[in-house]
Amino acid sequence: MVNKSDRLTSLKAEIIDVKGECTAGHRKGDSFNLSCYTSGGLCGFFYHDIFPGLSVMQFGGRYPWNKGDEMVVECPDRKNAVTLRITPGKP
């Protein structure tokens, strides 16, 4: 599922929806540069939750249920759900 690569793919993330009020202050339209090494300003709880998927994407892999090269994930806080779209950038 993961292609071996000498270079890591950069990852871009954008908040596409917020239901309720995010306790970390994230708002629709916020964007982040993510990697396996940095959360780029994303809430630590959310980053921890999506880390396994980030590592797959950063090494060039993808999950079969994802739409194309993007991954859409939701915050673990169900009361104030934040939806994030992650897409690959340049290697």
N, CA, C and O atoms as a Tinker XYZ file with bonds, in Angstrom:
   364  protein
     1  N      0.819000   -1.189000    0.000000    73     2
     2  CA     0.000000    0.000000    0.000000    64     1     3
     3  C      0.869000    1.262000    0.000000    63     2     4     5
     4  O      0.439000    2.296000   -0.511000    81     3
     5  N      2.069000    1.200000    0.557000    73     3     6
     6  CA     2.952000    2.357000    0.571000    64     5     7
     7  C      4.082000    2.132000   -0.416000    63     6     8     9
     8  O      4.762000    1.107000   -0.369000    81     7
     9  N      4.280000    3.091000   -1.311000    73     7    10
    10  CA     5.384000    3.018000   -2.255000    64     9    11
    11  C      6.639000    3.550000   -1.585000    63    10    12    13
    12  O      6.608000    4.607000   -0.955000    81    11
    13  N      7.750000    2.819000   -1.719000    73    11    14
    14  CA     9.002000    3.305000   -1.155000    64    13    15
    15  C      9.475000    4.488000   -1.977000    63    14    16    17
    16  O      9.365000    4.489000   -3.203000    81    15
    17  N      9.998000    5.486000   -1.302000    73    15    18
    18  CA    10.433000    6.699000   -1.978000    64    17    19
    19  C     11.602000    7.306000   -1.222000    63    18    20    21
    20  O     11.658000    7.242000    0.006000    81    19
    21  N     12.537000    7.894000   -1.962000    73    19    22
    22  CA    13.647000    8.585000   -1.321000    64    21    23
    23  C     13.215000    9.936000   -0.779000    63    22    24    25
    24  O     13.839000   10.471000    0.136000    81    23
    25  N     12.158000   10.481000   -1.337000    73    23    26
    26  CA    11.682000   11.794000   -0.913000    64    25    27
    27  C     10.244000   11.694000   -0.428000    63    26    28    29
    28  O      9.433000   10.948000   -0.977000    81    27
    29  N      9.953000   12.453000    0.598000    73    27    30
    30  CA     8.600000   12.474000    1.142000    64    29    31
    31  C      7.737000   13.460000    0.373000    63    30    32    33
    32  O      8.215000   14.495000   -0.089000    81    31
    33  N      6.464000   13.127000    0.242000    73    31    34
    34  CA     5.496000   14.020000   -0.383000    64    33    35
    35  C      5.003000   15.016000    0.657000    63    34    36    37
    36  O      4.646000   14.629000    1.770000    81    35
    37  N      4.982000   16.293000    0.302000    73    35    38
    38  CA     4.419000   17.284000    1.223000    64    37    39
    39  C      2.898000   17.123000    1.229000    63    38    40    41
    40  O      2.314000   16.654000    0.253000    81    39
    41  N      2.276000   17.508000    2.315000    73    39    42
    42  CA     0.827000   17.373000    2.445000    64    41    43
    43  C      0.207000   18.723000    2.772000    63    42    44    45
    44  O      0.693000   19.452000    3.637000    81    43
    45  N     -0.855000   19.041000    2.079000    73    43    46
    46  CA    -1.608000   20.269000    2.307000    64    45    47
    47  C     -2.949000   19.884000    2.922000    63    46    48    49
    48  O     -3.575000   18.912000    2.498000    81    47
    49  N     -3.382000   20.637000    3.908000    73    47    50
    50  CA    -4.663000   20.357000    4.558000    64    49    51
    51  C     -5.480000   21.638000    4.651000    63    50    52    53
    52  O     -4.941000   22.723000    4.867000    81    51
    53  N     -6.797000   21.492000    4.483000    73    51    54
    54  CA    -7.700000   22.638000    4.579000    64    53    55
    55  C     -8.951000   22.240000    5.351000    63    54    56    57
    56  O     -9.532000   21.182000    5.106000    81    55
    57  N     -9.359000   23.095000    6.282000    73    55    58
    58  CA   -10.611000   22.885000    7.012000    64    57    59
    59  C    -11.746000   23.193000    6.040000    63    58    60    61
    60  O    -11.848000   24.308000    5.528000    81    59
    61  N    -12.605000   22.190000    5.787000    73    59    62
    62  CA   -13.696000   22.396000    4.835000    64    61    63
    63  C    -15.058000   22.524000    5.512000    63    62    64    65
    64  O    -16.034000   22.909000    4.868000    81    63
    65  N    -15.134000   22.203000    6.818000    73    63    66
    66  CA   -16.405000   22.358000    7.529000    64    65    67
    67  C    -16.151000   22.347000    9.031000    63    66    68    69
    68  O    -15.247000   21.662000    9.511000    81    67
    69  N    -16.948000   23.103000    9.765000    73    67    70
    70  CA   -16.909000   23.099000   11.228000    64    69    71
    71  C    -18.347000   23.071000   11.716000    63    70    72    73
    72  O    -19.138000   23.955000   11.387000    81    71
    73  N    -18.687000   22.053000   12.503000    73    71    74
    74  CA   -20.019000   21.962000   13.114000    64    73    75
    75  C    -19.843000   22.291000   14.591000    63    74    76    77
    76  O    -19.110000   21.602000   15.301000    81    75
    77  N    -20.498000   23.315000   15.041000    73    75    78
    78  CA   -20.302000   23.760000   16.414000    64    77    79
    79  C    -19.162000   24.762000   16.454000    63    78    80    81
    80  O    -18.936000   25.499000   15.495000    81    79
    81  N    -18.442000   24.784000   17.575000    73    79    82
    82  CA   -17.317000   25.709000   17.733000    64    81    83
    83  C    -16.072000   24.928000   18.125000    63    82    84    85
    84  O    -16.029000   24.320000   19.195000    81    83
    85  N    -15.066000   24.941000   17.268000    73    83    86
    86  CA   -13.825000   24.212000   17.513000    64    85    87
    87  C    -13.120000   24.795000   18.734000    63    86    88    89
    88  O    -12.866000   25.998000   18.785000    81    87
    89  N    -12.802000   23.956000   19.714000    73    87    90
    90  CA   -12.140000   24.429000   20.927000    64    89    91
    91  C    -10.695000   24.851000   20.671000    63    90    92    93
    92  O    -10.109000   25.564000   21.486000    81    91
    93  N    -10.113000   24.423000   19.551000    73    91    94
    94  CA    -8.752000   24.842000   19.181000    64    93    95
    95  C     -8.775000   26.117000   18.337000    63    94    96    97
    96  O     -7.724000   26.663000   18.001000    81    95
    97  N     -9.973000   26.586000   17.997000    73    95    98
    98  CA   -10.102000   27.825000   17.243000    64    97    99
    99  C    -10.006000   27.682000   15.737000    63    98   100   101
   100  O     -9.918000   28.684000   15.028000    81    99
   101  N    -10.022000   26.447000   15.231000    73    99   102
   102  CA    -9.962000   26.261000   13.777000    64   101   103
   103  C    -11.262000   26.724000   13.131000    63   102   104   105
   104  O    -12.348000   26.551000   13.684000    81   103
   105  N    -11.125000   27.319000   11.947000    73   103   106
   106  CA   -12.281000   27.817000   11.198000    64   105   107
   107  C    -12.236000   27.312000    9.763000    63   106   108   109
   108  O    -11.173000   26.980000    9.237000    81   107
   109  N    -13.399000   27.262000    9.146000    73   107   110
   110  CA   -13.488000   26.863000    7.747000    64   109   111
   111  C    -12.550000   27.748000    6.920000    63   110   112   113
   112  O    -12.541000   28.971000    7.064000    81   111
   113  N    -11.763000   27.106000    6.051000    73   111   114
   114  CA   -10.820000   27.829000    5.205000    64   113   115
   115  C     -9.395000   27.850000    5.742000    63   114   116   117
   116  O     -8.463000   28.149000    4.996000    81   115
   117  N     -9.207000   27.533000    7.039000    73   115   118
   118  CA    -7.847000   27.458000    7.580000    64   117   119
   119  C     -7.068000   26.395000    6.818000    63   118   120   121
   120  O     -7.628000   25.366000    6.440000    81   119
   121  N     -5.781000   26.636000    6.591000    73   119   122
   122  CA    -4.970000   25.644000    5.886000    64   121   123
   123  C     -3.666000   25.407000    6.635000    63   122   124   125
   124  O     -3.192000   26.262000    7.382000    81   123
   125  N     -3.100000   24.227000    6.417000    73   123   126
   126  CA    -1.912000   23.782000    7.137000    64   125   127
   127  C     -1.004000   23.001000    6.195000    63   126   128   129
   128  O     -1.471000   22.376000    5.243000    81   127
   129  N      0.292000   23.042000    6.467000    73   127   130
   130  CA     1.251000   22.151000    5.824000    64   129   131
   131  C      1.563000   21.073000    6.849000    63   130   132   133
   132  O      2.096000   21.364000    7.920000    81   131
   133  N      1.230000   19.827000    6.523000    73   131   134
   134  CA     1.405000   18.723000    7.456000    64   133   135
   135  C      2.503000   17.780000    6.990000    63   134   136   137
   136  O      2.834000   17.721000    5.806000    81   135
   137  N      3.059000   17.046000    7.943000    73   135   138
   138  CA     3.988000   15.964000    7.624000    64   137   139
   139  C      4.006000   15.007000    8.804000    63   138   140   141
   140  O      3.342000   15.243000    9.813000    81   139
   141  N      4.756000   13.946000    8.678000    73   139   142
   142  CA     4.907000   13.010000    9.792000    64   141   143
   143  C      5.731000   13.628000   10.920000    63   142   144   145
   144  O      5.812000   13.067000   12.013000    81   143
   145  N      6.338000   14.777000   10.655000    73   143   146
   146  CA     7.224000   15.411000   11.623000    64   145   147
   147  C      6.672000   16.682000   12.246000    63   146   148   149
   148  O      7.195000   17.154000   13.255000    81   147
   149  N      5.623000   17.240000   11.658000    73   147   150
   150  CA     5.070000   18.482000   12.194000    64   149   151
   151  C      3.565000   18.571000   11.965000    63   150   152   153
   152  O      3.043000   18.148000   10.933000    81   151
   153  N      2.887000   19.134000   12.961000    73   151   154
   154  CA     1.429000   19.274000   12.863000    64   153   155
   155  C      1.030000   20.546000   12.125000    63   154   156   157
   156  O     -0.147000   20.726000   11.812000    81   155
   157  N      1.973000   21.423000   11.844000    73   155   158
   158  CA     1.693000   22.634000   11.083000    64   157   159
   159  C      0.687000   23.576000   11.718000    63   158   160   161
   160  O      0.123000   24.426000   11.030000    81   159
   161  N      0.448000   23.442000   13.025000    73   159   162
   162  CA    -0.524000   24.290000   13.709000    64   161   163
   163  C     -1.882000   23.633000   13.915000    63   162   164   165
   164  O     -2.768000   24.225000   14.531000    81   163
   165  N     -2.054000   22.420000   13.409000    73   163   166
   166  CA    -3.300000   21.682000   13.610000    64   165   167
   167  C     -3.381000   21.215000   15.064000    63   166   168   169
   168  O     -2.364000   20.865000   15.663000    81   167
   169  N     -4.565000   21.210000   15.617000    73   167   170
   170  CA    -4.813000   20.737000   16.982000    64   169   171
   171  C     -4.135000   19.380000   17.217000    63   170   172   173
   172  O     -4.216000   18.484000   16.377000    81   171
   173  N     -3.473000   19.244000   18.357000    73   171   174
   174  CA    -2.752000   18.016000   18.683000    64   173   175
   175  C     -3.639000   16.779000   18.741000    63   174   176   177
   176  O     -3.215000   15.700000   18.327000    81   175
   177  N     -4.861000   16.914000   19.247000    73   175   178
   178  CA    -5.774000   15.772000   19.318000    64   177   179
   179  C     -6.134000   15.286000   17.914000    63   178   180   181
   180  O     -6.160000   14.084000   17.648000    81   179
   181  N     -6.411000   16.238000   17.019000    73   179   182
   182  CA    -6.769000   15.909000   15.637000    64   181   183
   183  C     -5.564000   15.281000   14.933000    63   182   184   185
   184  O     -5.692000   14.266000   14.248000    81   183
   185  N     -4.387000   15.901000   15.112000    73   183   186
   186  CA    -3.163000   15.397000   14.480000    64   185   187
   187  C     -2.892000   13.958000   14.917000    63   186   188   189
   188  O     -2.569000   13.103000   14.092000    81   187
   189  N     -3.024000   13.699000   16.207000    73   187   190
   190  CA    -2.805000   12.346000   16.729000    64   189   191
   191  C     -3.756000   11.350000   16.072000    63   190   192   193
   192  O     -3.369000   10.225000   15.754000    81   191
   193  N     -4.984000   11.767000   15.875000    73   191   194
   194  CA    -6.009000   10.898000   15.296000    64   193   195
   195  C     -5.728000   10.557000   13.828000    63   194   196   197
   196  O     -6.015000    9.442000   13.391000    81   195
   197  N     -5.172000   11.500000   13.068000    73   195   198
   198  CA    -4.979000   11.283000   11.628000    64   197   199
   199  C     -3.562000   10.847000   11.267000    63   198   200   201
   200  O     -3.282000   10.583000   10.098000    81   199
   201  N     -2.662000   10.767000   12.248000    73   199   202
   202  CA    -1.257000   10.465000   11.962000    64   201   203
   203  C     -1.045000    9.211000   11.112000    63   202   204   205
   204  O     -0.249000    9.262000   10.174000    81   203
   205  N     -1.716000    8.085000   11.391000    73   203   206
   206  CA    -1.484000    6.901000   10.548000    64   205   207
   207  C     -1.779000    7.161000    9.065000    63   206   208   209
   208  O     -1.036000    6.705000    8.196000    81   207
   209  N     -2.843000    7.880000    8.782000    73   207   210
   210  CA    -3.169000    8.209000    7.395000    64   209   211
   211  C     -2.163000    9.158000    6.774000    63   210   212   213
   212  O     -1.855000    9.055000    5.587000    81   211
   213  N     -1.648000   10.088000    7.578000    73   211   214
   214  CA    -0.631000   11.017000    7.080000    64   213   215
   215  C      0.615000   10.273000    6.642000    63   214   216   217
   216  O      1.185000   10.561000    5.590000    81   215
   217  N      1.035000    9.308000    7.458000    73   215   218
   218  CA     2.255000    8.579000    7.110000    64   217   219
   219  C      2.076000    7.780000    5.827000    63   218   220   221
   220  O      3.015000    7.677000    5.038000    81   219
   221  N      0.906000    7.218000    5.602000    73   219   222
   222  CA     0.639000    6.503000    4.351000    64   221   223
   223  C      0.722000    7.471000    3.176000    63   222   224   225
   224  O      1.399000    7.194000    2.186000    81   223
   225  N      0.035000    8.603000    3.285000    73   223   226
   226  CA     0.027000    9.579000    2.190000    64   225   227
   227  C      1.408000   10.177000    1.944000    63   226   228   229
   228  O      1.799000   10.384000    0.796000    81   227
   229  N      2.144000   10.454000    3.009000    73   227   230
   230  CA     3.430000   11.117000    2.842000    64   229   231
   231  C      4.449000   10.235000    2.127000    63   230   232   233
   232  O      5.371000   10.744000    1.489000    81   231
   233  N      4.289000    8.931000    2.228000    73   231   234
   234  CA     5.194000    8.021000    1.536000    64   233   235
   235  C      4.624000    7.538000    0.208000    63   234   236   237
   236  O      5.094000    6.547000   -0.351000    81   235
   237  N      3.598000    8.246000   -0.301000    73   235   238
   238  CA     3.078000    7.967000   -1.634000    64   237   239
   239  C      1.970000    6.938000   -1.703000    63   238   240   241
   240  O      1.535000    6.585000   -2.799000    81   239
   241  N      1.500000    6.444000   -0.566000    73   239   242
   242  CA     0.431000    5.452000   -0.568000    64   241   243
   243  C     -0.937000    6.110000   -0.536000    63   242   244   245
   244  O     -1.065000    7.328000   -0.410000    81   243
   245  N     -1.951000    5.272000   -0.652000    73   243   246
   246  CA    -3.323000    5.770000   -0.558000    64   245   247
   247  C     -4.219000    4.630000   -0.103000    63   246   248   249
   248  O     -3.904000    3.457000   -0.304000    81   247
   249  N     -5.331000    4.985000    0.509000    73   247   250
   250  CA    -6.323000    4.003000    0.912000    64   249   251
   251  C     -7.335000    3.852000   -0.214000    63   250   252   253
   252  O     -7.679000    4.844000   -0.858000    81   251
   253  N     -7.824000    2.638000   -0.472000    73   251   254
   254  CA    -8.748000    2.434000   -1.588000    64   253   255
   255  C    -10.084000    3.159000   -1.422000    63   254   256   257
   256  O    -10.763000    3.410000   -2.418000    81   255
   257  N    -10.474000    3.498000   -0.206000    73   255   258
   258  CA   -11.756000    4.175000    0.009000    64   257   259
   259  C    -11.646000    5.698000   -0.115000    63   258   260   261
   260  O    -12.661000    6.393000   -0.087000    81   259
   261  N    -10.433000    6.217000   -0.251000    73   259   262
   262  CA   -10.281000    7.665000   -0.447000    64   261   263
   263  C    -10.658000    8.055000   -1.857000    63   262   264   265
   264  O    -10.577000    7.248000   -2.783000    81   263
   265  N    -11.070000    9.295000   -2.011000    73   263   266
   266  CA   -11.460000    9.835000   -3.308000    64   265   267
   267  C    -10.202000   10.369000   -4.005000    63   266   268   269
   268  O     -9.678000   11.411000   -3.613000    81   267
   269  N     -9.720000    9.670000   -5.024000    73   267   270
   270  CA    -8.505000   10.089000   -5.717000    64   269   271
   271  C     -7.322000   10.114000   -4.772000    63   270   272   273
   272  O     -7.107000    9.176000   -4.004000    81   271
   273  N     -6.554000   11.197000   -4.832000    73   271   274
   274  CA    -5.379000   11.337000   -3.975000    64   273   275
   275  C     -5.682000   12.031000   -2.654000    63   274   276   277
   276  O     -4.785000   12.192000   -1.827000    81   275
   277  N     -6.929000   12.445000   -2.437000    73   275   278
   278  CA    -7.236000   13.195000   -1.224000    64   277   279
   279  C     -7.811000   12.309000   -0.132000    63   278   280   281
   280  O     -8.371000   11.245000   -0.397000    81   279
   281  N     -7.659000   12.773000    1.103000    73   279   282
   282  CA    -8.230000   12.089000    2.257000    64   281   283
   283  C     -9.053000   13.125000    3.019000    63   282   284   285
   284  O     -8.551000   14.203000    3.340000    81   283
   285  N    -10.307000   12.806000    3.307000    73   283   286
   286  CA   -11.172000   13.691000    4.088000    64   285   287
   287  C    -11.413000   13.008000    5.429000    63   286   288   289
   288  O    -11.861000   11.863000    5.490000    81   287
   289  N    -11.107000   13.734000    6.503000    73   287   290
   290  CA   -11.195000   13.167000    7.849000    64   289   291
   291  C    -11.937000   14.131000    8.766000    63   290   292   293
   292  O    -12.006000   15.331000    8.503000    81   291
   293  N    -12.494000   13.580000    9.856000    73   291   294
   294  CA   -13.204000   14.407000   10.827000    64   293   295
   295  C    -12.521000   14.347000   12.177000    63   294   296   297
   296  O    -11.947000   13.329000   12.565000    81   295
   297  N    -12.596000   15.452000   12.872000    73   295   298
   298  CA   -12.062000   15.600000   14.221000    64   297   299
   299  C    -12.698000   14.562000   15.154000    63   298   300   301
   300  O    -13.861000   14.203000   14.973000    81   299
   301  N    -11.945000   14.076000   16.150000    73   299   302
   302  CA   -12.531000   13.117000   17.089000    64   301   303
   303  C    -13.565000   13.734000   18.032000    63   302   304   305
   304  O    -14.281000   12.998000   18.712000    81   303
   305  N    -13.663000   15.067000   18.091000    73   303   306
   306  CA   -14.665000   15.738000   18.933000    64   305   307
   307  C    -16.001000   15.737000   18.190000    63   306   308   309
   308  O    -16.209000   16.570000   17.308000    81   307
   309  N    -16.890000   14.839000   18.522000    73   307   310
   310  CA   -18.158000   14.681000   17.800000    64   309   311
   311  C    -19.104000   15.862000   18.021000    63   310   312   313
   312  O    -19.938000   16.151000   17.163000    81   311
   313  N    -18.986000   16.543000   19.155000    73   311   314
   314  CA   -19.875000   17.675000   19.427000    64   313   315
   315  C    -19.515000   18.890000   18.566000    63   314   316   317
   316  O    -20.397000   19.639000   18.144000    81   315
   317  N    -18.240000   19.079000   18.313000    73   315   318
   318  CA   -17.754000   20.222000   17.539000    64   317   319
   319  C    -16.904000   19.712000   16.377000    63   318   320   321
   320  O    -15.722000   20.040000   16.272000    81   319
   321  N    -17.505000   18.923000   15.520000    73   319   322
   322  CA   -16.768000   18.237000   14.456000    64   321   323
   323  C    -16.174000   19.202000   13.438000    63   322   324   325
   324  O    -16.853000   20.081000   12.908000    81   323
   325  N    -14.887000   19.010000   13.185000    73   323   326
   326  CA   -14.157000   19.756000   12.166000    64   325   327
   327  C    -13.810000   18.764000   11.063000    63   326   328   329
   328  O    -13.316000   17.673000   11.344000    81   327
   329  N    -14.064000   19.135000    9.806000    73   327   330
   330  CA   -13.748000   18.272000    8.672000    64   329   331
   331  C    -12.551000   18.854000    7.939000    63   330   332   333
   332  O    -12.509000   20.045000    7.632000    81   331
   333  N    -11.579000   17.991000    7.664000    73   331   334
   334  CA   -10.311000   18.392000    7.067000    64   333   335
   335  C    -10.071000   17.603000    5.786000    63   334   336   337
   336  O    -10.237000   16.384000    5.758000    81   335
   337  N     -9.675000   18.312000    4.717000    73   335   338
   338  CA    -9.295000   17.636000    3.467000    64   337   339
   339  C     -7.772000   17.712000    3.349000    63   338   340   341
   340  O     -7.186000   18.790000    3.459000    81   339
   341  N     -7.136000   16.558000    3.125000    73   339   342
   342  CA    -5.683000   16.485000    2.988000    64   341   343
   343  C     -5.355000   16.047000    1.571000    63   342   344   345
   344  O     -5.900000   15.062000    1.074000    81   343
   345  N     -4.466000   16.780000    0.928000    73   343   346
   346  CA    -4.055000   16.467000   -0.440000    64   345   347
   347  C     -2.534000   16.476000   -0.524000    63   346   348   349
   348  O     -1.872000   17.198000    0.222000    81   347
   349  N     -1.981000   15.674000   -1.433000    73   347   350
   350  CA    -0.525000   15.679000   -1.585000    64   349   351
   351  C     -0.052000   16.931000   -2.310000    63   350   352   353
   352  O     -0.734000   17.457000   -3.189000    81   351
   353  N      1.126000   17.392000   -1.921000    73   351   354
   354  CA     1.781000   18.496000   -2.614000    64   353   355
   355  C      2.886000   17.921000   -3.479000    63   354   356   357
   356  O      2.712000   16.875000   -4.104000    81   355
   357  N      4.010000   18.594000   -3.517000    73   355   358
   358  CA     5.145000   18.135000   -4.314000    64   357   359
   359  C      6.060000   17.256000   -3.477000    63   358   360   361
   360  O      6.190000   17.472000   -2.272000    81   359
   361  N      6.700000   16.258000   -4.104000    73   359   362
   362  CA     7.668000   15.429000   -3.355000    64   361   363
   363  C      8.895000   16.228000   -2.958000    63   362   364
   364  O      9.805000   15.690000   -2.326000    81   363
